[in-house]
Amino acid sequence: FALWHANRAGRDNLQAGIPVPDSGHYGNNEHCDDIDWQIESDFAGMVAPGLPKVAAEIAWRGGHVMNYGDGVYGGAWVAAMHAEAFFAKSIDDIVAAGRRVLPEGSRFRQVIDDVIAWHKQYPDDWTRTWQALQDKWGEVDRCPEGRDHPYNIDAKLNGAYVLIGLLYGRGDFEDSVRIAMRCGQDSDCNPSTVGAVLGNYAGLSGIPFRFKTALDYTEYFSHTSATLDDCLTWCEDLAYEVFRSTGGKITGTTDNEIWTAPLQKIEPL
């Protein structure tokens, strides 16, 4: 089946006998900083509710199949935010959990810190933050198809668009998704990441109805024998396993479960 960018390069490397993590390494994979793992790592947070450190570790292990460095950091960052969103009291809590898994000095951490600072400077105008981001980071791109072109699927830049949506959307589902989309570049994936994080934060009942009307729980995903119902079941089963094996407690009845997450110190990867 068709793959693109880091995913395709990673698969080509595996088929050529180059193992993980070398399959994602920049010496073998020019797409190592592309957005691929950042847009595929949601599951690592979904199966580790309230456990951002665990989510980041899962994403770190999986991400080196096709990405490296900042490309893997993007996946760990998204996974940590997903995990935190289940128990978070605010968007700031979610953003802080993702930020804490990023090593200080990494370019990905620098981009995230820049957006947070610009948001404080321009709290009511996301376009000014977008312009500041474009001026500083808009031309940073390792991808051979985007380098020296307006096209840019670098994980850091598109991750910054996700963050802009979360910060300026202020928890409103539609506004957050719309802002991330309007930032541009990988403008289907970035709003999808925002919507998914906010979905964990708000719960299914908190997602506006119009965004759920087209869901088909029984249709098969392309090139698979898996339906959305299957994926939900698998994620829930894995979440039980991960949660309990890392110190979480589940009490109550089947119809009214209470999940109590252990306190975790989130440290940089």
C-alpha positions in Angstrom: 0.0 0.0 0.0 1.1 3.5 -0.6 3.2 5.4 1.9 5.0 8.7 1.7 7.9 10.6 3.2 9.4 9.2 6.5 7.0 6.2 6.5 8.0 5.2 3.0 11.7 5.7 3.7 11.5 3.7 6.9 9.7 0.8 5.1 12.2 0.9 2.3 15.0 0.7 4.8 13.5 -2.2 6.7 13.0 -4.1 3.5 16.6 -3.4 2.6 17.7 -5.0 5.8 18.4 -1.7 7.8 16.9 -2.3 11.3 15.3 0.1 13.8 16.5 2.7 14.9 18.8 3.0 11.8 15.8 2.8 9.6 14.8 6.3 10.8 18.3 7.7 11.3 19.2 10.9 9.4 22.1 9.1 7.8 19.7 6.7 6.1 16.4 8.7 6.0 16.3 12.2 4.6 12.7 12.5 5.9 13.6 11.9 9.6 12.2 15.3 10.7 9.0 15.0 8.7 5.6 15.0 10.4 4.9 11.3 10.0 5.3 10.0 13.6 3.8 13.2 15.0 0.5 12.4 13.2 0.6 8.7 14.1 1.4 8.7 17.8 -2.0 9.6 19.2 -2.5 6.0 20.2 0.4 6.1 22.6 -1.4 8.7 24.7 -4.8 7.1 24.3 -3.6 3.8 25.8 -1.8 5.6 28.7 -4.5 7.9 30.2 -3.1 10.2 32.8 0.4 8.8 32.3 2.2 11.3 30.0 5.6 9.9 30.9 4.6 6.4 29.9 3.0 7.7 26.7 6.2 9.5 25.7 8.2 6.4 26.3 5.9 4.3 24.1 6.1 7.0 21.4 9.9 7.2 21.7 10.3 3.4 21.1 7.9 3.3 18.1 9.0 6.5 16.5 12.5 5.4 15.5 11.1 3.1 12.8 10.7 6.0 10.4 11.8 9.2 12.2 14.7 10.4 14.3 15.5 13.4 16.6 12.9 16.1 16.2 10.7 13.8 14.2 10.5 11.4 17.2 10.2 14.3 19.7 7.1 15.4 17.9 5.4 12.0 18.4 6.4 11.9 22.1 5.1 15.5 22.6 1.7 14.7 21.0 1.4 11.4 23.0 2.2 13.1 26.3 -0.5 15.8 25.6 -3.0 13.1 24.8 -2.3 11.2 28.0 -2.5 14.4 30.1 -5.8 15.5 28.5 -7.8 12.7 30.1 -7.2 14.2 33.6 -6.2 17.8 32.9 -8.0 20.7 34.4 -7.0 23.2 31.7 -5.4 23.5 28.3 -2.3 24.9 30.0 -1.9 21.6 31.9 -2.0 19.7 28.6 0.6 22.0 26.9 2.9 21.8 30.0 2.9 18.0 30.0 3.9 17.9 26.4 6.6 20.5 26.8 8.2 18.7 29.8 9.1 15.6 27.7 11.1 17.7 25.3 14.8 18.0 26.1 16.0 21.5 26.8 18.2 22.6 23.9 16.4 20.5 21.3 15.1 22.6 18.4 11.6 21.1 19.0 11.6 22.5 22.5 12.9 25.9 21.3 10.0 26.1 18.8 7.4 25.2 21.5 8.9 27.7 23.9 8.9 30.4 21.2 5.2 29.9 20.5 4.3 30.0 24.2 6.3 33.3 24.6 4.6 34.8 21.5 1.2 33.8 22.8 1.9 35.8 26.0 3.1 38.7 23.8 0.1 38.6 21.4 -2.6 36.8 23.5 -5.5 38.0 21.3 -4.0 37.7 17.8 -2.8 34.3 16.6 -1.8 35.7 13.2 1.0 37.7 14.8 2.3 34.6 16.5 2.0 32.8 13.1 4.1 35.5 11.4 6.8 35.5 14.1 7.0 31.7 13.7 7.2 31.9 10.0 9.9 34.5 10.2 12.1 32.4 12.5 11.3 28.8 11.7 9.4 28.8 8.4 12.4 27.9 6.2 13.8 25.1 8.5 13.1 21.9 6.6 15.1 18.7 6.0 12.6 17.1 3.7 14.1 16.9 0.2 10.7 17.7 -1.3 10.2 20.8 0.8 13.7 22.1 1.3 14.0 25.5 -0.4 10.3 25.5 -1.3 7.2 26.9 0.4 6.0 23.3 1.1 6.9 22.3 4.6 6.0 19.2 6.5 8.7 19.5 9.2 7.4 18.2 12.5 8.5 21.3 14.5 6.7 23.8 12.3 3.5 21.8 12.0 3.7 21.0 15.8 3.8 24.7 16.4 0.6 25.1 14.4 -1.0 22.5 16.7 0.1 24.5 19.7 -1.2 27.7 18.2 -4.6 26.0 17.8 -4.6 24.8 21.4 -3.5 28.1 22.9 -5.6 30.5 20.9 -8.7 28.2 20.7 -9.0 28.4 24.5 -10.6 25.0 24.7 -13.3 25.7 22.2 -13.4 22.6 19.9 -14.3 24.3 16.6 -12.2 27.5 17.1 -9.1 25.4 18.0 -9.4 23.2 15.0 -10.1 26.0 12.7 -7.1 28.1 13.8 -4.8 25.1 13.4 -6.1 24.5 9.9 -5.7 28.1 8.9 -2.1 28.1 9.9 -1.5 26.1 6.7 1.0 23.5 5.6 -0.1 20.0 6.7 -3.6 21.5 7.3 -5.5 18.2 7.5 -3.2 16.6 10.1 -2.6 19.5 12.4 -6.3 20.3 13.1 -6.9 16.5 13.5 -4.2 16.4 16.2 -5.8 19.4 17.9 -9.3 17.8 17.7 -8.1 14.5 19.0 -6.3 16.0 22.1 -9.4 18.1 22.8 -11.6 15.0 22.4 -9.7 13.3 25.2 -10.0 16.5 27.2 -13.8 17.0 26.7 -14.9 13.3 26.3 -17.2 12.1 23.5 -20.1 13.9 25.0 -18.2 17.2 25.0 -17.5 17.1 21.2 -20.1 19.2 19.3 -22.6 16.9 17.7 -22.1 18.1 14.2 -18.5 16.7 14.3 -19.8 13.2 15.1 -22.6 12.8 12.7 -20.5 11.1 9.9 -18.8 8.5 12.2 -19.2 5.0 10.9 -18.1 2.5 13.5 -18.4 -0.5 11.2 -16.6 0.7 8.1 -13.1 -0.9 7.4 -10.1 1.4 7.4 -8.1 1.3 4.1 -5.9 -1.7 3.6 -7.0 -3.3 6.9 -9.7 -5.6 8.3 -10.1 -3.2 11.3 -13.2 -1.0 12.0 -13.5 2.0 14.3 -15.3 -0.3 16.8 -12.3 -2.7 16.7 -9.8 0.2 17.3 -11.8 1.5 20.2 -11.9 -2.0 21.8 -8.2 -2.5 21.3 -7.3 0.9 22.7 -9.5 0.3 25.7 -8.0 -3.1 26.4 -4.5 -1.7 26.1 -5.4 1.3 28.3 -6.5 -1.1 31.1 -3.2 -3.1 30.8 -0.9 0.0 30.6 -2.8 1.8 33.4 -2.7 -1.1 35.9 0.8 -2.2 35.1 2.2 1.3 35.8 0.5 1.9 39.2 -3.0 3.1 38.2 -6.0 1.9 40.1 -9.5 1.2 38.7 -12.4 0.9 41.1 -16.1 1.1 41.0 -18.5 -0.8 38.8 -18.4 -1.7 35.1 -20.9 1.1 34.4 -19.2 3.6 36.7 -15.4 3.0 36.7 -13.1 5.4 38.6 -9.6 5.6 37.2 -7.0 7.0 39.6 -3.7 7.7 38.0 -0.4 7.6 40.0 1.6 10.8 40.4 4.4 10.9 37.8 7.4 13.1 37.4 7.5 14.0 33.8 11.1 14.3 32.6 12.7 15.1 29.3 13.4 12.1 27.0 
